[in-house]
Amino acid sequence: MKYILMMNTPGGGPYQIAKWPQQDLKAHIAFMVNFDKKLRASGELVAAEGLAGPDQAKRVRAGKDGKPITDGVFPESKEFLAGYWIVDVESPERAYEIAAQASAAPGPGGAPLNMPIEVRQVLSGPPPDLL
């Protein structure tokens, strides 16, 4: 079963992590690189990406003429999606274990961030009777 693990972070402007002391930022990045390597080695990682901050985001919809209409940027977002992992695992419990590991990434002073990670199953497609 595939799951997406979405890491949301508090808003209040661009990535606050950029204001961390350099040693804390390096420790956080090293954790994420190692976490990625472990998931790849186990064969559970499908994809993982970090995302640009809300100060670079645009919301897009089609106008009546089909042309894009944009709104944004959203620098004062309450929270925003900082990145995600897609994992292919045997059970939802394993996806939760992986999410908990990601949640414990080190923050300032090396303390675990314990940030919430939203876990949702990736559906393979619509029910066959709707095709």
All heavy atoms as an XYZ file, in Angstrom:
987
protein
N       0.845     -1.180      0.000
C       0.000      0.000      0.000
C       0.888      1.239      0.000
O       1.879      1.287      0.714
C      -0.884      0.022      1.244
C      -1.922     -1.090      1.309
S      -2.927     -0.949      2.803
C      -1.823     -1.742      3.963
N       0.477      2.208     -0.794
C       1.223      3.458     -0.836
C       0.564      4.494      0.066
O      -0.658      4.572      0.144
C       1.301      3.996     -2.259
C       2.181      3.169     -3.156
C       2.270      3.787     -4.532
C       3.074      2.884     -5.445
N       3.062      3.377     -6.818
N       1.427      5.273      0.724
C       0.975      6.356      1.595
C       1.800      7.595      1.306
O       2.993      7.500      0.990
C       1.157      5.975      3.075
C       0.201      4.903      3.520
C       0.517      3.572      3.357
C      -1.030      5.239      4.077
C      -0.363      2.568      3.746
C      -1.920      4.246      4.479
C      -1.581      2.926      4.298
O      -2.462      1.940      4.680
N       1.153      8.746      1.433
C       1.878     10.001      1.385
C       1.976     10.525      2.807
O       1.003     10.510      3.560
C       1.221     11.030      0.426
C       2.116     12.274      0.303
C      -0.196     11.371      0.837
C       1.727     13.208     -0.827
N       3.172     10.916      3.174
C       3.446     11.477      4.497
C       3.774     12.945      4.270
O       4.782     13.263      3.639
C       4.639     10.770      5.152
C       4.421      9.349      5.664
C       3.929      8.385      4.625
C       5.691      8.833      6.294
N       2.899     13.827      4.728
C       3.042     15.253      4.454
C       3.509     15.991      5.700
O       2.865     15.913      6.748
C       1.715     15.816      3.951
C       1.294     15.202      2.620
S      -0.317     15.747      2.055
C      -1.390     14.766      3.092
N       4.621     16.688      5.556
C       5.212     17.437      6.659
C       4.768     18.897      6.551
O       5.157     19.604      5.640
C       6.736     17.349      6.602
C       7.424     18.138      7.678
S       9.229     17.922      7.703
C       9.678     18.127      6.002
N       3.913     19.288      7.484
C       3.472     20.676      7.548
C       4.293     21.402      8.596
O       4.713     20.817      9.586
C       1.985     20.753      7.901
C       1.131     20.260      6.759
O       1.043     20.890      5.724
N       0.515     19.105      6.937
N       4.513     22.671      8.363
C       5.312     23.470      9.279
C       4.581     24.768      9.578
O       3.780     25.222      8.753
C       6.713     23.725      8.675
O       7.540     24.323      9.652
C       6.657     24.588      7.458
N       4.811     25.349     10.735
C       4.139     26.616     11.039
C       4.485     27.686     10.015
O       5.588     27.708      9.486
C       4.689     26.998     12.412
C       5.263     25.754     12.971
C       5.671     24.899     11.802
N       3.524     28.568      9.745
C       3.739     29.651      8.800
C       4.403     30.838      9.476
O       5.281     30.684     10.310
N       3.949     32.015      9.105
C       4.542     33.224      9.661
C       5.679     33.729      8.803
O       6.586     34.382      9.286
N       5.645     33.418      7.528
C       6.682     33.881      6.619
C       7.414     32.717      5.994
O       7.031     31.577      6.162
N       8.495     33.024      5.268
C       9.275     31.960      4.620
C       9.822     30.987      5.665
O       9.719     31.214      6.859
C      10.412     32.726      3.939
C       9.953     34.126      3.855
C       8.998     34.338      5.004
N      10.441     29.949      5.190
C      10.946     28.906      6.078
C      11.705     29.485      7.263
O      12.712     30.172      7.101
C      11.867     27.951      5.318
C      11.129     26.927      4.503
C      11.137     26.978      3.127
C      10.429     25.912      5.130
C      10.458     26.029      2.376
C       9.750     24.963      4.392
C       9.780     25.029      3.021
O       9.108     24.092      2.292
N      11.215     29.172      8.444
C      11.867     29.645      9.663
C      13.168     28.886      9.913
O      14.053     29.375     10.618
C      10.916     29.512     10.842
C       9.711     30.414     10.693
C       8.620     30.107     11.700
O       8.778     29.253     12.557
N       7.511     30.808     11.586
N      13.282     27.724      9.299
C      14.482     26.910      9.482
C      15.717     27.674      9.001
O      16.810     27.474      9.513
C      14.329     25.554      8.746
C      15.439     24.584      9.135
C      14.267     25.743      7.240
C      15.231     23.174      8.602
N      15.546     28.570      8.045
C      16.681     29.338      7.521
C      17.288     30.249      8.588
O      18.432     30.688      8.446
C      16.230     30.158      6.322
N      16.556     30.502      9.660
C      17.046     31.364     10.743
C      17.737     30.563     11.858
O      18.226     31.136     12.807
C      15.895     32.171     11.325
C      15.274     33.124     10.321
C      14.085     33.837     10.911
C      13.414     34.692      9.843
N      12.140     35.223     10.301
N      17.737     29.244     11.741
C      18.380     28.416     12.758
C      19.894     28.612     12.707
O      20.452     28.919     11.645
C      18.098     26.944     12.513
C      16.705     26.491     12.738
C      15.620     27.235     13.104
C      16.221     25.161     12.583
N      14.510     26.446     13.193
C      14.843     25.164     12.876
C      16.814     23.970     12.214
C      14.058     24.025     12.825
C      16.038     22.825     12.159
C      14.675     22.858     12.473
N      20.588     28.350     13.834
C      22.050     28.342     13.798
C      22.528     27.304     12.771
O      21.900     26.252     12.598
C      22.451     27.923     15.218
C      21.266     28.305     16.063
C      20.058     28.111     15.183
N      23.630     27.608     12.108
C      24.108     26.752     11.021
C      24.318     25.309     11.464
O      23.988     24.385     10.728
C      25.381     27.317     10.415
C      25.767     26.597      9.138
C      26.878     27.267      8.381
O      27.655     28.021      8.946
N      26.967     26.983      7.113
N      24.829     25.082     12.671
C      25.063     23.703     13.126
C      23.748     22.947     13.266
O      23.680     21.749     12.982
C      25.845     23.677     14.429
C      25.059     24.194     15.632
C      25.903     24.257     16.891
O      27.100     24.479     16.823
N      25.274     24.060     18.031
N      22.671     23.623     13.685
C      21.361     22.973     13.813
C      20.778     22.675     12.438
O      20.184     21.612     12.224
C      20.406     23.844     14.619
C      20.822     23.986     16.072
O      21.566     23.113     16.575
O      20.408     24.963     16.712
N      20.951     23.601     11.509
C      20.473     23.391     10.146
C      21.201     22.212      9.510
O      20.581     21.342      8.890
C      20.665     24.670      9.326
C      20.166     24.646      7.890
C      18.678     24.300      7.822
C      20.420     25.987      7.229
N      22.504     22.142      9.694
C      23.286     21.026      9.146
C      22.856     19.698      9.761
O      22.762     18.685      9.063
C      24.776     21.252      9.366
C      25.370     22.276      8.433
C      26.867     22.415      8.668
C      27.477     23.379      7.667
N      28.939     23.478      7.830
N      22.603     19.677     11.066
C      22.165     18.446     11.733
C      20.806     18.005     11.198
O      20.570     16.809     10.983
C      22.101     18.650     13.245
N      19.916     18.951     10.969
C      18.590     18.633     10.435
C      18.710     18.051      9.026
O      18.098     17.029      8.708
C      17.717     19.897     10.435
C      16.327     19.656      9.967
N      15.352     19.121     10.790
C      15.742     19.861      8.768
C      14.226     19.015     10.104
N      14.441     19.454      8.881
N      19.509     18.686      8.189
C      19.691     18.207      6.817
C      20.350     16.836      6.817
O      19.936     15.941      6.068
C      20.482     19.226      5.983
C      19.613     20.470      5.757
C      20.938     18.626      4.656
C      20.333     21.656      5.161
N      21.338     16.631      7.662
C      21.990     15.315      7.751
C      20.982     14.242      8.159
O      21.000     13.126      7.623
C      23.156     15.366      8.741
N      20.101     14.567      9.100
C      19.055     13.630      9.509
C      18.192     13.255      8.309
O      17.917     12.077      8.070
C      18.189     14.249     10.613
C      16.992     13.406     10.978
C      17.066     12.489     12.005
C      15.790     13.542     10.284
C      15.967     11.706     12.331
C      14.688     12.763     10.612
C      14.774     11.847     11.637
N      17.749     14.268      7.554
C      16.867     14.008      6.411
C      17.563     13.195      5.326
O      16.951     12.294      4.739
C      16.332     15.327      5.837
C      15.339     16.023      6.735
S      13.882     14.987      7.025
C      12.902     16.087      8.027
N      18.828     13.472      5.064
C      19.583     12.707      4.062
C      19.705     11.258      4.514
O      19.485     10.320      3.728
C      20.967     13.348      3.822
C      21.879     12.422      3.017
C      20.816     14.699      3.121
N      20.032     11.028      5.786
C      20.157      9.673      6.320
C      18.805      8.946      6.308
O      18.727      7.761      5.987
C      20.745      9.713      7.728
C      21.121      8.343      8.224
O      21.687      7.537      7.490
N      20.812      8.066      9.479
N      17.753      9.670      6.669
C      16.396      9.111      6.658
C      16.039      8.643      5.244
O      15.527      7.537      5.051
C      15.430     10.191      7.155
C      14.014      9.751      7.330
C      13.673      8.769      8.243
C      12.997     10.348      6.596
C      12.354      8.386      8.414
C      11.685      9.970      6.762
C      11.360      8.986      7.671
N      16.346      9.464      4.248
C      16.107      9.127      2.846
C      16.873      7.861      2.461
O      16.314      6.952      1.837
C      16.519     10.315      1.971
C      16.292     10.068      0.500
O      15.154     10.274      0.034
O      17.252      9.684     -0.201
N      18.147      7.788      2.850
C      18.974      6.623      2.520
C      18.403      5.345      3.127
O      18.367      4.298      2.476
C      20.409      6.830      3.005
C      21.200      7.799      2.168
C      22.611      7.971      2.725
C      23.386      9.002      1.923
N      24.727      9.236      2.487
N      17.950      5.411      4.376
C      17.373      4.233      5.036
C      16.114      3.760      4.319
O      15.930      2.554      4.111
C      17.035      4.544      6.495
C      18.224      4.649      7.400
C      17.758      4.949      8.823
C      18.896      5.198      9.754
N      18.450      5.549     11.109
N      15.251      4.699      3.951
C      14.009      4.313      3.264
C      14.297      3.745      1.874
O      13.632      2.812      1.432
C      13.056      5.498      3.174
C      12.407      5.934      4.478
C      11.580      7.197      4.270
C      11.539      4.826      5.061
N      15.291      4.311      1.186
C      15.671      3.777     -0.125
C      16.242      2.363      0.019
O      15.914      1.467     -0.757
C      16.690      4.682     -0.811
C      16.095      5.943     -1.369
C      17.109      6.778     -2.159
N      16.563      8.082     -2.414
C      15.679      8.380     -3.342
N      15.214      7.420     -4.124
N      15.234      9.613     -3.501
N      17.102      2.177      1.017
C      17.731      0.869      1.236
C      16.693     -0.198      1.580
O      16.839     -1.358      1.189
C      18.782      0.969      2.339
N      15.638      0.190      2.294
C      14.597     -0.777      2.664
C      13.634     -1.046      1.510
O      12.820     -1.957      1.592
C      13.807     -0.271      3.873
O      12.974      0.825      3.501
N      13.722     -0.245      0.445
C      12.824     -0.406     -0.691
C      11.453      0.207     -0.465
O      10.549      0.004     -1.270
N      11.298      0.975      0.600
C       9.986      1.542      0.930
C       9.750      2.926      0.327
O       8.613      3.362      0.229
C       9.820      1.633      2.452
C       9.801      0.274      3.128
C       9.837      0.369      4.638
O      10.736      1.066      5.179
O       8.972     -0.252      5.284
N      10.801      3.619     -0.081
C      10.636      4.977     -0.581
C      10.262      4.983     -2.058
O      10.947      4.393     -2.885
C      11.923      5.784     -0.379
C      11.823      7.257     -0.746
C      10.852      7.989      0.167
C      13.196      7.913     -0.677
N       9.160      5.639     -2.374
C       8.737      5.827     -3.761
C       9.225      7.188     -4.247
O       9.776      7.313     -5.331
C       7.200      5.721     -3.894
C       6.743      6.042     -5.306
C       6.723      4.340     -3.470
N       9.014      8.226     -3.436
C       9.433      9.581     -3.793
C       9.497     10.424     -2.538
O       8.808     10.145     -1.554
C       8.441     10.201     -4.781
N      10.307     11.459     -2.586
C      10.397     12.414     -1.481
C      10.877     13.740     -2.053
O      11.789     13.755     -2.881
C      11.359     11.924     -0.411
N      10.254     14.817     -1.618
C      10.645     16.143     -2.091
C      10.396     17.171     -1.007
O       9.412     17.092     -0.271
C       9.835     16.557     -3.330
C      10.030     15.680     -4.543
C      11.396     15.769     -5.190
O      12.134     16.756     -4.936
O      11.751     14.852     -5.936
N      11.262     18.141     -0.923
C      11.015     19.335     -0.138
C      10.388     20.367     -1.062
O      10.605     20.341     -2.274
N       9.602     21.249     -0.509
C       8.893     22.232     -1.326
C       9.315     23.649     -0.974
O       9.687     23.934      0.170
C       7.385     22.079     -1.109
C       6.812     20.694     -1.439
C       5.348     20.634     -1.047
C       6.997     20.365     -2.904
N       9.227     24.537     -1.944
C       9.491     25.955     -1.710
C       8.451     26.495     -0.734
O       7.350     25.947     -0.605
C       9.431     26.729     -3.027
N       8.796     27.568     -0.060
C       7.910     28.161      0.932
C       6.721     28.883      0.323
O       6.652     29.102     -0.891
N       5.767     29.251      1.171
C       4.555     29.911      0.687
C       4.827     31.279      0.080
O       4.001     31.787     -0.679
C       3.686     30.021      1.943
C       4.639     29.957      3.076
C       5.771     29.090      2.620
N       5.980     31.849      0.370
C       6.320     33.131     -0.235
C       6.625     32.991     -1.722
O       6.791     33.985     -2.422
C       7.499     33.779      0.499
C       8.742     32.910      0.497
O       8.618     31.674      0.563
O       9.846     33.477      0.431
N       6.654     31.738     -2.222
C       6.870     31.484     -3.643
C       5.681     30.764     -4.280
O       5.743     30.365     -5.435
C       8.134     30.647     -3.830
C       9.377     31.349     -3.325
C      10.601     30.462     -3.445
O      10.788     29.786     -4.452
N      11.421     30.451     -2.424
N       4.605     30.580     -3.514
C       3.461     29.794     -3.985
C       2.444     30.657     -4.726
O       2.297     31.843     -4.462
C       2.777     29.113     -2.798
N       1.745     30.037     -5.627
C       0.607     30.636     -6.327
C      -0.524     29.619     -6.336
O      -0.292     28.430     -6.510
C       0.950     30.952     -7.784
C       2.018     31.983     -7.982
C       1.456     33.357     -7.897
C       2.526     34.373     -8.288
N       2.190     35.692     -7.887
N      -1.726     30.071     -6.131
C      -2.912     29.237     -6.296
C      -3.436     29.545     -7.686
O      -3.615     30.705     -8.045
C      -3.942     29.569     -5.224
C      -5.156     28.660     -5.300
C      -6.052     28.840     -4.111
N      -5.375     28.264     -2.954
C      -5.550     28.677     -1.714
N      -6.376     29.661     -1.439
N      -4.907     28.108     -0.711
N      -3.706     28.511     -8.482
C      -4.103     28.678     -9.872
C      -5.445     27.995    -10.107
O      -5.684     26.897     -9.615
C      -3.044     28.059    -10.829
C      -3.455     28.227    -12.278
C      -1.673     28.656    -10.573
N      -6.306     28.680    -10.855
C      -7.563     28.075    -11.300
C      -7.812     28.533    -12.730
O      -7.235     29.519    -13.191
C      -8.717     28.464    -10.381
C      -9.050     29.925    -10.369
C     -10.221     30.229     -9.412
N     -10.430     31.637     -9.276
C     -11.173     32.379    -10.098
N     -11.776     31.820    -11.124
N     -11.311     33.672     -9.904
N      -8.675     27.814    -13.414
C      -9.012     28.181    -14.784
C     -10.075     29.266    -14.775
O     -11.055     29.180    -14.039
C      -9.519     26.961    -15.554
N      -9.871     30.279    -15.598
C     -10.890     31.295    -15.794
C     -11.959     30.773    -16.744
O     -11.849     29.663    -17.278
N     -12.991     31.547    -16.985
C     -14.063     31.121    -17.891
C     -13.546     30.828    -19.283
O     -14.107     29.998    -19.993
C     -15.160     32.182    -17.933
C     -15.935     32.268    -16.643
C     -17.039     33.289    -16.714
C     -17.758     33.331    -15.364
N     -18.852     34.276    -15.352
N     -12.475     31.517    -19.658
C     -11.883     31.285    -20.974
C     -10.840     30.167    -20.956
O     -10.192     29.887    -21.957
C     -11.252     32.572    -21.501
C     -10.154     33.104    -20.593
O      -9.872     32.478    -19.543
O      -9.571     34.158    -20.928
N     -10.642     29.516    -19.798
C      -9.686     28.421    -19.667
C      -8.273     28.867    -19.349
O      -7.417     28.044    -19.080
N      -8.026     30.164    -19.373
C      -6.686     30.673    -19.069
C      -6.473     30.706    -17.562
O      -7.412     30.876    -16.798
C      -6.507     32.072    -19.657
C      -6.496     32.061    -21.175
C      -6.243     33.439    -21.728
C      -6.264     33.377    -23.255
N      -6.095     34.701    -23.833
N      -5.221     30.552    -17.146
C      -4.955     30.509    -15.703
C      -5.173     31.861    -15.026
O      -4.797     32.903    -15.552
C      -3.495     30.088    -15.607
C      -2.902     30.357    -16.943
C      -4.012     30.343    -17.932
N      -5.779     31.782    -13.860
C      -5.915     32.931    -12.966
C      -5.137     32.565    -11.720
O      -5.345     31.499    -11.146
C      -7.390     33.204    -12.611
C      -8.185     33.546    -13.872
C      -7.500     34.310    -11.572
C      -9.679     33.654    -13.637
N      -4.216     33.430    -11.319
C      -3.380     33.127    -10.162
C      -3.713     34.037     -8.998
O      -4.191     35.152     -9.166
C      -1.880     33.275    -10.493
O      -1.618     34.624    -10.861
C      -1.473     32.330    -11.612
N      -3.468     33.511     -7.824
C      -3.628     34.253     -6.588
C      -2.425     33.896     -5.724
O      -1.943     32.780     -5.740
C      -4.936     33.847     -5.897
C      -5.245     34.688     -4.669
O      -4.679     35.790     -4.533
O      -6.051     34.238     -3.843
N      -1.957     34.826     -4.955
C      -0.825     34.544     -4.074
C       0.258     35.542     -4.377
O       0.152     36.307     -5.298
N       1.219     35.592     -3.613
C       1.847     34.656     -2.695
C       1.145     34.697     -1.343
O       0.350     35.589     -1.086
C       3.352     34.957     -2.532
C       4.028     34.840     -3.864
C       3.595     36.348     -1.981
N       1.487     33.732     -0.504
C       0.835     33.562      0.785
C       1.855     33.558      1.917
O       2.004     32.582      2.633
C       0.036     32.263      0.797
C      -0.950     32.185     -0.332
C      -0.668     31.454     -1.472
C      -2.133     32.876     -0.262
C      -1.572     31.397     -2.518
C      -3.039     32.828     -1.311
C      -2.765     32.089     -2.441
N       2.589     34.643      2.099
C       3.660     34.629      3.099
C       3.183     34.505      4.534
O       3.952     34.135      5.406
C       4.363     35.967      2.877
C       3.323     36.833      2.288
C       2.461     35.913      1.453
N       1.944     34.773      4.818
C       1.458     34.708      6.201
C       0.590     33.475      6.447
O      -0.266     33.476      7.311
C       0.680     35.986      6.540
C       1.538     37.240      6.476
C       2.745     37.186      7.412
O       2.617     36.688      8.544
O       3.817     37.653      6.999
N       0.809     32.416      5.690
C       0.042     31.190      5.870
C       0.171     30.686      7.300
O       1.238     30.747      7.905
C       0.546     30.104      4.919
O       0.370     30.499      3.589
N      -0.946     30.167      7.828
C      -0.935     29.619      9.190
C       0.038     28.448      9.283
O       0.795     28.311     10.222
C      -2.349     29.186      9.568
C      -2.446     28.627     10.975
C      -3.861     28.255     11.317
C      -3.925     27.574     12.668
N      -5.247     27.057     12.947
N      -0.019     27.588      8.305
C       0.948     26.502      8.176
C       1.027     26.167      6.707
O       0.157     26.540      5.928
C       0.571     25.277      9.007
C      -0.661     24.562      8.570
C      -0.928     23.297      9.382
O      -0.544     23.222     10.551
O      -1.531     22.383      8.812
N       2.087     25.462      6.323
C       2.223     25.106      4.915
C       2.933     23.778      4.772
O       3.606     23.318      5.691
C       2.930     26.208      4.119
C       4.326     26.520      4.586
C       5.416     25.856      4.042
C       4.549     27.490      5.544
C       6.704     26.146      4.465
C       5.839     27.791      5.972
C       6.919     27.116      5.431
N       2.742     23.173      3.608
C       3.363     21.897      3.294
C       4.829     22.142      2.967
O       5.149     22.828      1.999
C       2.642     21.237      2.116
C       3.115     19.865      1.686
C       2.954     18.852      2.814
C       2.343     19.404      0.462
N       5.714     21.620      3.806
C       7.147     21.822      3.628
C       7.770     20.742      2.747
O       8.769     20.976      2.089
C       7.841     21.836      4.987
N       7.176     19.572      2.735
C       7.699     18.475      1.935
C       6.883     17.219      2.162
O       5.942     17.211      2.958
N       7.245     16.184      1.432
C       6.483     14.939      1.546
C       7.350     13.741      1.183
O       8.385     13.868      0.547
C       5.250     14.973      0.643
C       5.600     14.989     -0.829
C       5.753     13.800     -1.539
C       5.805     16.179     -1.504
C       6.093     13.807     -2.878
C       6.135     16.203     -2.837
C       6.287     15.010     -3.522
O       6.649     15.022     -4.848
N       6.887     12.596      1.633
C       7.436     11.311      1.244
C       6.270     10.475      0.740
O       5.181     10.540      1.295
C       8.049     10.574      2.434
C       9.179     11.264      3.101
C      10.511     11.085      2.849
C       9.112     12.226      4.150
N      11.257     11.880      3.671
C      10.419     12.603      4.481
C       8.059     12.830      4.843
C      10.710     13.524      5.467
C       8.342     13.751      5.827
C       9.659     14.096      6.135
N       6.505      9.681     -0.275
C       5.554      8.641     -0.661
C       6.265      7.330     -0.407
O       7.379      7.106     -0.895
C       5.099      8.766     -2.130
C       4.351     10.089     -2.331
C       4.215      7.563     -2.522
C       3.890     10.349     -3.740
N       5.627      6.500      0.400
C       6.219      5.220      0.761
C       5.287      4.100      0.320
O       4.072      4.275      0.216
C       6.491      5.133      2.281
C       7.544      6.153      2.699
C       5.232      5.309      3.100
N       5.875      2.960      0.045
C       5.123      1.761     -0.310
C       5.447      0.730      0.765
O       6.570      0.220      0.830
C       5.548      1.269     -1.689
C       4.618      0.212     -2.250
O       3.701     -0.255     -1.528
O       4.801     -0.165     -3.423
N       4.459      0.483      1.631
C       4.676     -0.342      2.815
C       3.591     -1.410      2.933
O       2.567     -1.350      2.249
C       4.717      0.525      4.092
C       5.938      1.440      4.073
C       3.463      1.355      4.251
N       3.815     -2.355      3.827
C       2.893     -3.481      4.007
C       1.640     -3.140      4.806
O       0.645     -3.841      4.704
C       3.625     -4.645      4.690
C       4.722     -5.259      3.843
C       4.183     -5.924      2.578
O       3.118     -6.571      2.643
O       4.841     -5.774      1.531
N       1.707     -2.064      5.620
C       0.570     -1.782      6.497
C       0.517     -0.296      6.838
O       1.544      0.390      6.770
C       0.691     -2.590      7.794
O       1.787     -2.103      8.559
N      -0.658      0.177      7.253
C      -0.724      1.563      7.705
C       0.161      1.798      8.927
O       0.761      2.862      9.066
C      -2.196      1.780      8.044
C      -2.912      0.518      7.803
C      -1.950     -0.481      7.258
N       0.297      0.787      9.767
C       1.119      0.932     10.969
C       2.577      1.239     10.609
O       3.233      2.036     11.280
C       1.029     -0.321     11.850
C      -0.318     -0.508     12.517
C      -1.427     -1.008     11.574
O      -1.109     -1.613     10.522
O      -2.601     -0.760     11.889
N       3.073      0.609      9.541
C       4.450      0.897      9.110
C       4.546      2.337      8.608
O       5.538      3.020      8.882
C       4.902     -0.091      8.035
C       6.287      0.185      7.502
C       7.369      0.090      8.571
N       8.671      0.443      8.001
C       9.602      1.126      8.631
N       9.430      1.501      9.886
N      10.739      1.419      8.038
N       3.545      2.813      7.894
C       3.552      4.212      7.447
C       3.579      5.151      8.651
O       4.288      6.162      8.651
C       2.331      4.497      6.574
N       2.844      4.793      9.708
C       2.828      5.615     10.921
C       4.203      5.607     11.603
O       4.649      6.631     12.117
C       1.762      5.138     11.906
C       0.360      5.054     11.344
C      -0.551      4.146     11.853
C      -0.064      5.889     10.305
C      -1.839      4.058     11.351
C      -1.354      5.796      9.796
C      -2.238      4.880     10.323
O      -3.509      4.799      9.825
N       4.862      4.446     11.603
C       6.202      4.361     12.192
C       7.169      5.292     11.456
O       7.963      6.002     12.076
C       6.735      2.927     12.121
C       6.065      1.951     13.047
C       6.517      0.513     12.794
O       7.434      0.286     11.968
O       5.939     -0.394     13.423
N       7.100      5.263     10.129
C       7.978      6.115      9.322
C       7.670      7.584      9.577
O       8.579      8.409      9.727
C       7.853      5.750      7.830
C       8.389      4.337      7.586
C       8.582      6.775      6.954
C       8.073      3.775      6.209
N       6.387      7.924      9.659
C       5.991      9.310      9.931
C       6.520      9.768     11.288
O       7.004     10.904     11.422
C       4.473      9.448      9.872
N       6.466      8.905     12.278
C       6.969      9.261     13.611
C       8.474      9.504     13.571
O       8.981     10.413     14.232
C       6.625      8.175     14.622
N       9.196      8.708     12.796
C      10.637      8.920     12.663
C      10.918     10.277     12.025
O      11.796     11.018     12.485
C      11.264      7.803     11.830
C      11.257      6.461     12.512
C      11.662      5.338     11.563
O      12.275      5.556     10.529
N      11.302      4.111     11.930
N      10.180     10.622     10.975
C      10.355     11.921     10.316
C      10.002     13.051     11.272
O      10.669     14.088     11.309
C       9.499     11.998      9.060
N       8.961     12.863     12.054
C       8.507     13.874     13.006
C       9.583     14.227     14.017
O       9.659     15.364     14.483
C       7.260     13.364     13.737
O       6.898     14.222     14.780
N      10.424     13.264     14.348
C      11.448     13.455     15.374
C      12.732     14.085     14.836
O      13.740     14.122     15.538
C      11.755     12.122     16.039
N      12.700     14.617     13.618
C      13.887     15.284     13.065
C      14.371     16.357     14.037
O      13.563     17.019     14.692
C      13.554     15.902     11.711
N      15.690     16.527     14.150
C      16.203     17.503     15.107
C      15.939     18.943     14.687
O      15.979     19.276     13.513
C      17.702     17.211     15.133
C      17.995     16.614     13.803
C      16.761     15.852     13.425
N      15.672     19.749     15.680
C      15.477     21.181     15.484
C      16.551     21.959     16.203
O      17.642     21.423     16.463
N      16.254     23.196     16.574
C      17.239     24.010     17.271
C      17.737     23.330     18.551
O      16.959     22.768     19.318
C      16.468     25.293     17.599
C      15.426     25.374     16.531
C      15.036     23.944     16.277
N      19.037     23.336     18.725
C      19.642     22.711     19.894
C      19.620     21.196     19.849
O      19.959     20.541     20.830
N      19.192     20.617     18.723
C      19.143     19.167     18.588
C      17.892     18.524     19.148
O      17.719     17.314     19.051
N      17.000     19.321     19.740
C      15.759     18.767     20.299
C      14.847     18.289     19.168
O      14.739     18.958     18.136
C      15.042     19.821     21.135
N      14.191     17.147     19.332
C      13.266     16.671     18.293
C      12.155     17.696     18.044
O      11.606     18.273     18.985
C      12.686     15.383     18.876
C      13.635     14.972     19.947
C      14.257     16.230     20.471
N      11.846     17.906     16.774
C      10.780     18.854     16.425
C       9.400     18.310     16.784
O       8.511     19.055     17.151
C      10.829     19.185     14.928
C      12.009     20.023     14.480
C      12.057     20.087     12.957
C      11.933     21.417     15.073
N       9.218     16.997     16.650
C       7.928     16.354     16.906
C       6.796     17.074     16.189
O       5.721     17.289     16.732
C       7.656     16.241     18.412
C       8.644     15.330     19.082
O       9.151     14.385     18.475
N       8.963     15.609     20.320
N       7.072     17.450     14.942
C       6.052     18.129     14.140
C       5.051     17.116     13.599
O       5.400     15.955     13.390
C       6.695     18.915     13.009
C       7.287     18.052     11.911
S       8.035     19.011     10.612
C       9.662     19.207     11.275
N       3.802     17.542     13.413
C       2.813     16.604     12.882
C       3.110     16.232     11.435
O       3.498     17.087     10.646
C       1.488     17.363     12.989
C       1.807     18.754     13.365
C       3.248     18.843     13.715
N       2.936     14.976     11.140
C       3.074     14.461      9.778
C       1.721     13.848      9.417
O       1.258     12.924     10.090
C       4.164     13.371      9.674
C       5.509     13.857     10.225
C       4.273     12.855      8.252
C       6.246     14.856      9.388
N       1.092     14.380      8.401
C      -0.202     13.842      7.960
C       0.048     12.630      7.075
O       0.861     12.691      6.143
C      -0.970     14.907      7.182
C      -2.341     14.444      6.748
C      -3.135     15.527      6.022
O      -2.773     16.720      6.125
O      -4.116     15.165      5.349
N      -0.631     11.526      7.364
C      -0.471     10.277      6.619
C      -1.790      9.956      5.922
O      -2.834      9.865      6.571
C      -0.080      9.112      7.563
C       0.038      7.809      6.797
C       1.207      9.435      8.308
N      -1.713      9.804      4.609
C      -2.913      9.466      3.831
C      -2.565      8.408      2.796
O      -1.514      8.477      2.166
C      -3.455     10.705      3.120
C      -3.940     11.744      4.112
C      -4.363     13.026      3.482
N      -5.501     12.845      2.602
C      -5.993     13.832      1.862
N      -5.461     15.032      1.884
N      -7.035     13.618      1.086
N      -3.459      7.454      2.636
C      -3.237      6.418      1.640
C      -3.359      7.017      0.246
O      -4.219      7.856     -0.018
C      -4.238      5.273      1.804
C      -3.923      4.097      0.899
C      -4.806      2.888      1.169
O      -5.730      2.928      1.968
N      -4.518      1.793      0.498
N      -2.464      6.580     -0.640
C      -2.517      6.971     -2.046
C      -3.370      5.915     -2.740
O      -3.017      4.729     -2.746
C      -1.102      7.033     -2.660
C      -1.180      7.353     -4.148
C      -0.247      8.060     -1.919
N      -4.469      6.345     -3.300
C      -5.381      5.402     -3.947
C      -4.861      5.051     -5.336
O      -4.306      5.900     -6.034
C      -6.771      5.987     -4.017
C      -7.371      6.371     -2.651
C      -8.735      7.042     -2.833
C      -7.492      5.152     -1.759
N      -5.079      3.816     -5.734
C      -4.560      3.357     -7.028
C      -5.452      3.767     -8.194
O      -5.049      3.682     -9.332
C      -4.402      1.844     -7.008
O      -5.651      1.228     -6.773
N      -6.649      4.211     -7.919
C      -7.555      4.629     -8.982
C      -8.981      4.545     -8.511
O      -9.251      4.126     -7.374
N      -9.905      4.947     -9.353
C     -11.310      4.884     -8.970
C     -11.791      3.432     -8.902
O     -11.188      2.546     -9.496
C     -12.013      5.651    -10.084
C     -11.111      5.554    -11.247
C      -9.731      5.481    -10.695
N     -12.889      3.216     -8.200
C     -13.452      1.867     -8.174
C     -13.773      1.405     -9.606
O     -14.218      2.205    -10.435
C     -14.740      2.017     -7.357
C     -14.538      3.277     -6.564
C     -13.660      4.152     -7.394
N     -13.526      0.132     -9.891
C     -13.729     -0.376    -11.261
C     -15.141     -0.111    -11.798
O     -15.301      0.109    -13.003
C     -13.467     -1.880    -11.147
C     -12.591     -2.015     -9.939
C     -12.994     -0.921     -9.009
N     -16.157     -0.105    -10.925
C     -17.521      0.089    -11.413
C     -17.766      1.534    -11.867
O     -18.803      1.821    -12.467
C     -18.539     -0.326    -10.340
C     -18.421      0.472     -9.055
O     -17.285      0.822     -8.683
O     -19.452      0.715     -8.436
N     -16.830      2.439    -11.606
C     -16.980      3.823    -12.054
C     -16.203      4.107    -13.336
O     -16.242      5.228    -13.836
C     -16.539      4.792    -10.959
C     -17.378      4.762     -9.687
C     -16.823      5.725     -8.649
C     -18.831      5.094     -9.975
N     -15.498      3.113    -13.839
C     -14.740      3.291    -15.084
C     -15.564      2.961    -16.296
O     -16.435      2.190    -16.319
C     -13.472      2.441    -15.065
C     -12.444      2.850    -14.020
C     -11.282      1.859    -14.023
C     -11.923      4.250    -14.298
